[in-house]
């Protein structure tokens, strides 16, 4: 019997066909599989396909056999099921720090992990989502460079910028490089941040990863390990707003019962809510007092009041007065 062409690639093509063309709702018969293999230049006998599918099963592929009017096959359990893929697609699409172009690339990669039929469902989910994306396309390379420095225990240097009204990047410090010891990457308030030890101020600082340019790894070993170890990251993110740095301090808030869920979402289930009457409670939390913290308070309106310390309450009053002054009329 003459040797069939494409035999060395047959197993790979078969795996590709099963993964991309089949799922529970779209099983394929052996004849359909043979036809798809022939389109790829591979001619296979039925008996050899039985053996090949058994080999794929031994390699961990979950090939399910359906027996009704005809015997058909599909890939069952996958590394990620459709519910998990939908969750990841939504996370990618809703993340501000991932640019539109990178979002589309990531989603195409996620689509390749399921059948083409299920991939269509993921694409429909993307089309209904139109969210603002950051303009800095280099964030993926920034993250990769920072992870390399973390793994190799090295300091990094970079330039840092702000966006101007002209929609152009304006370098801070007149373009001078920052040099820090990176210790962690964190995702907060829909932004990616580097947490690093700043040698100039001898303190832990935060930097928006999408605003970093020309990141370079240095030959210097990282510093500030003890400062970072003293940092409880879970509590740190609870008490900082917009990753605005500074010293934290205890603040007592008097809150309406209606915002109990918001307080617990922000400060965690360990926060102690002390009832005060039927419709209010008092909670003592540790926060970094900043304009971002005051902005959060303003969003809650009269439902939350700063009870103490008096200095923070006074700062908040001044903050509100400055806002009102911008709307005053003669």
C-alpha positions in Angstrom: 0.0 0.0 0.0 1.5 3.4 -1.0 2.6 5.6 1.9 0.1 8.4 2.7 1.3 12.0 2.6 1.6 14.3 5.6 1.8 11.5 8.2 4.4 13.3 10.3 2.0 16.2 10.8 -1.2 14.1 11.1 -1.3 14.0 14.9 -0.8 17.7 15.2 -3.4 18.5 12.6 -5.9 16.1 14.3 -5.3 17.8 17.6 -5.8 21.2 16.0 -9.1 20.1 14.3 -10.5 18.7 17.5 -9.6 21.8 19.5 -10.8 24.4 17.0 -13.7 22.7 15.3 -15.4 20.7 18.1 -17.1 21.3 21.4 -20.1 19.7 23.1 -22.5 21.3 20.7 -20.4 20.6 17.6 -19.0 17.1 17.6 -17.5 15.7 14.4 -17.8 12.3 12.8 -14.7 10.4 11.6 -15.7 11.1 8.0 -15.8 14.9 8.8 -12.4 14.6 10.5 -11.0 12.8 7.5 -12.3 15.5 5.1 -10.7 18.3 7.3 -7.4 16.4 7.3 -7.5 16.0 3.5 -7.9 19.8 3.2 -4.6 20.0 5.0 -3.0 17.5 2.6 -3.2 14.5 5.0 -4.9 11.3 4.0 -5.8 9.0 7.0 -7.5 5.6 7.3 -10.3 5.2 9.9 -8.3 2.7 11.9 -5.3 5.0 12.1 -7.5 7.8 13.4 -8.7 5.5 16.3 -5.1 4.9 17.2 -4.3 8.7 16.9 -7.1 9.7 19.1 -6.1 7.2 21.7 -2.6 8.7 21.7 -4.0 12.2 22.2 -6.0 10.9 25.1 -2.8 9.4 26.6 -1.3 12.9 26.2 -4.1 14.4 28.3 -6.5 15.5 25.6 -10.1 15.0 26.8 -11.7 13.5 23.7 -15.3 12.6 24.3 -17.1 10.0 22.2 -20.8 10.6 21.3 -22.8 7.5 20.2 -26.2 8.2 18.6 -27.0 7.8 14.9 -23.3 7.9 14.2 -20.2 8.0 16.3 -18.8 11.5 16.8 -16.0 13.2 18.8 -15.3 16.5 20.5 -12.9 18.0 23.0 -14.5 18.1 26.4 -12.6 19.6 29.3 -10.1 22.3 28.3 -7.5 24.3 30.2 -10.0 27.1 30.5 -13.8 26.6 30.1 -16.0 29.1 28.3 -17.1 30.8 31.6 -13.5 31.4 32.6 -12.7 32.7 29.1 -15.6 35.1 29.3 -14.4 36.4 32.6 -10.9 36.9 31.3 -12.2 38.7 28.1 -14.3 41.0 30.2 -11.3 41.8 32.5 -9.1 42.5 29.5 -11.7 44.7 27.8 -12.5 46.7 31.0 -8.9 47.3 32.0 -8.0 50.9 31.3 -4.2 50.2 31.4 -4.4 47.8 28.5 -4.6 49.7 25.2 -7.2 48.9 22.6 -4.7 47.3 20.3 -3.3 45.1 23.0 -6.8 44.2 24.2 -7.7 43.0 20.7 -4.4 40.9 20.5 -5.0 39.3 24.0 -8.6 38.5 23.2 -7.6 36.8 19.9 -5.2 34.7 21.9 -7.9 33.8 24.4 -10.2 32.9 21.5 -7.6 30.3 20.3 -8.1 28.4 23.6 -11.6 27.3 22.6 -13.5 26.1 19.6 -14.2 28.6 16.8 -17.9 28.3 17.6 -17.4 29.4 21.2 -14.8 32.0 20.1 -17.7 33.7 18.3 -19.5 34.2 21.6 -16.4 35.8 23.1 -16.2 38.2 20.1 -19.9 39.2 20.5 -19.1 40.0 24.1 -16.3 42.3 23.1 -18.4 44.2 20.6 -20.8 45.4 23.2 -18.0 46.9 25.3 -16.6 50.3 24.4 -14.4 51.6 27.2 -11.7 54.3 27.4 -8.2 52.9 27.0 -4.8 54.3 28.0 -2.7 55.7 25.2 0.7 54.3 26.2 1.3 51.2 24.0 4.5 50.2 25.8 2.9 49.0 29.1 3.4 45.3 28.2 7.1 45.8 27.7 7.3 47.9 30.8 5.8 45.1 32.9 8.1 42.6 31.3 11.2 44.8 32.1 10.1 45.3 35.7 9.5 41.6 36.2 13.0 40.9 34.9 14.5 43.4 37.4 12.4 41.8 40.2 13.7 38.3 39.4 17.3 39.4 39.0 17.2 41.6 42.2 18.3 44.8 40.3 17.5 48.5 40.5 15.9 50.2 37.5 16.0 53.7 36.0 13.3 55.3 33.9 11.7 58.6 32.8 8.3 59.5 34.1 5.7 61.7 32.4 2.3 63.3 32.6 -0.2 63.9 29.8 -0.6 67.6 28.9 -3.6 69.4 27.5 -2.0 69.1 24.1 -2.3 65.3 24.5 1.5 65.0 24.5 3.8 63.4 27.0 5.5 65.9 29.3 8.5 64.5 31.2 8.8 65.2 34.9 12.1 66.5 36.4 12.9 67.9 32.9 13.6 64.4 31.6 16.0 63.4 34.4 15.9 59.7 35.1 14.3 58.2 38.3 16.3 55.4 39.9 14.5 53.0 42.3 14.5 49.5 43.7 11.4 47.7 42.4 9.7 45.4 44.9 6.2 44.7 43.6 3.6 45.3 40.9 0.0 45.9 41.9 -3.2 46.6 40.2 -5.3 49.3 41.9 -8.3 51.4 40.8 -7.9 50.0 37.2 -4.3 51.1 37.0 -1.0 49.2 37.2 1.5 50.5 39.7 5.1 49.7 40.5 5.9 49.7 44.3 9.5 50.7 44.8 12.0 52.0 47.2 13.1 55.5 46.3 16.7 56.1 47.3 16.4 59.9 47.3 13.5 60.0 49.8 14.4 56.7 51.5 10.8 55.7 51.3 8.4 53.4 49.5 6.8 55.1 46.5 4.3 54.2 43.8 4.7 54.8 40.0 2.0 54.3 37.3 3.5 51.7 35.0 1.8 53.2 31.9 3.6 56.6 32.6 7.1 55.1 32.7 9.4 55.4 29.7 12.7 53.9 28.7 13.0 51.5 31.6 16.6 50.2 32.0 17.8 47.6 34.4 21.0 48.6 36.2 23.8 46.5 37.7 23.0 47.7 41.2 21.4 45.4 43.7 18.0 46.5 45.1 17.8 48.4 48.3 14.9 49.0 50.8 14.1 45.3 51.5 13.3 46.0 55.2 11.1 48.9 54.3 9.1 46.8 51.9 8.8 43.9 54.3 7.2 46.2 56.8 4.6 47.0 54.2 1.4 45.0 54.5 0.2 45.2 50.9 -3.4 44.2 51.6 -3.8 46.9 54.3 -1.7 49.3 52.3 -4.0 49.3 49.3 -7.0 49.6 51.6 -5.8 52.9 53.1 -4.4 54.5 50.0 -6.6 56.2 47.5 -5.4 56.4 43.9 -2.1 55.0 45.2 -1.4 58.5 46.6 1.7 58.1 48.8 2.2 59.5 52.3 2.0 58.6 56.0 -1.2 56.8 57.1 -3.1 57.8 60.2 -6.2 56.6 62.1 -9.4 58.4 61.1 -12.8 57.9 62.7 -15.8 58.1 60.3 -19.5 58.4 61.2 -21.5 56.7 58.5 -25.1 56.1 57.5 -26.1 52.5 57.6 -26.8 52.6 53.9 -23.0 52.7 53.1 -22.0 49.8 55.3 -21.3 47.7 52.1 -19.1 50.5 50.6 -17.1 50.8 53.8 -16.5 47.0 54.0 -15.6 46.9 50.3 -13.0 49.6 50.8 -11.5 48.7 54.1 -12.2 44.9 54.3 -14.3 42.6 56.5 -12.0 43.2 59.4 -13.2 46.8 59.8 -15.2 47.1 63.1 -18.6 48.9 62.6 -19.8 50.2 65.9 -23.6 50.9 65.8 -24.7 54.4 66.8 -28.4 54.4 66.9 -30.5 52.5 64.4 -29.4 54.1 61.2 -25.7 54.9 61.7 -22.3 53.5 62.8 -18.8 54.6 63.6 -15.7 53.0 62.1 -12.0 53.7 62.8 -9.8 53.1 59.8 -6.2 53.8 58.8 -5.9 56.0 55.7 -3.4 58.1 53.8 -5.0 61.5 54.0 -4.9 63.0 50.5 -7.0 64.9 47.9 -8.0 61.4 46.6 -9.3 60.4 50.0 -11.3 63.6 50.2 -12.7 63.0 46.7 -13.9 59.6 47.9 -15.6 61.2 50.9 -17.2 63.8 48.7 -18.7 61.1 46.5 -20.5 59.6 49.5 -22.0 63.0 50.3 -23.7 63.4 53.7 -23.6 59.6 54.3 -20.0 59.8 55.8 -18.5 62.4 58.1 -15.0 62.7 59.4 -15.4 62.6 63.2 -11.8 62.7 64.2 -9.0 63.8 64.3 -10.1 67.4 64.2 -7.2 68.3 62.0 -8.4 66.0 59.2 -11.9 67.2 59.5 -10.6 70.8 59.2 -8.6 69.8 56.1 -11.7 68.3 54.6 -13.7 71.4 55.3 -11.0 73.5 53.6 -11.0 71.1 50.6 -14.8 71.6 50.2 -14.5 75.4 50.6 -11.9 75.5 47.8 -14.2 73.6 45.6 -17.2 75.8 46.4 -15.1 78.9 45.8 -14.7 77.9 42.2 -18.5 78.2 41.8 -19.1 81.3 43.8 -20.7 84.4 42.2 -20.5 88.1 43.1 
